[in-house]
Amino acid sequence: MAQTPPPSPGSAPERTLKLVALGDSLTAGYNLPASAAFPPVLEQALRAKGHAVEIVNAGVSGDTVQGGLDRLDWSVPDGTDGVILELGANDALRGLDPAVTRKGLEAIITRLKARGIPVLLAGMYAPRNLGTEYATRFDSIYPDLAKAHGLVLYPFFLEGIAGDRALNQPDLLHPTAEGVRVIVRNILPTVERFLATLPAKG
């Protein structure tokens, strides 16, 4: 039986990157099998492209930004290489003051940066029935924070599926399994760009 040659110097196996998807029901996979939620589907898509990653599903249905901030320390354990931050949809649905949402997201980003954990910020748009002024104030939160903190930004998490009855559950708020696959396909290049920014660690 042929023997496997020993690895040459410097050819150690690629270390698996550990990501946490911190979000609400859009991350958690509301009303879907666990395997059809955003984090495992994204992990599978990244692995298919040769990326050694593990993505923890830290999505909690109903969470506002404040909810995510309250559980941040135990949702994102030490040793996490990067966070995909998807929060704010419930703030908008409840018509919360965009200044409060902005402050909460900035606190999450600042605390993660202090721990040396990079963030990919997934943006959200406010429902248009809340009025132009509210939408303008809310929608600007994500690009503003990404610019201020030098983050990789995916402008709109629901790009390609928002309002599409074929890709959403009957509530028109939560994606179907196929809708999640569309989200993953659309966000994949941005996530790959994010992975390329992560510092190499031994």
Secondary structure, 3 states (H helix, E strand, C coil): CCCCCCCCCCCCCCCCEEEEEEECHHHHCCCCCHHHCHHHHHHHHHHHCCCCEEEEEEECCCCCHHHHHHCHHHHCCCCCCEEEEECCHHHHHCCCCHHHHHHHHHHHHHHHHHCCCCEEEECCCCCHHHCHHHHHHHHCHHHHHHHHHCCEEECCCCCCCCCCHHHECCCCCCECHHHHHHHHHHHHHHHHHHHHHCCCCC
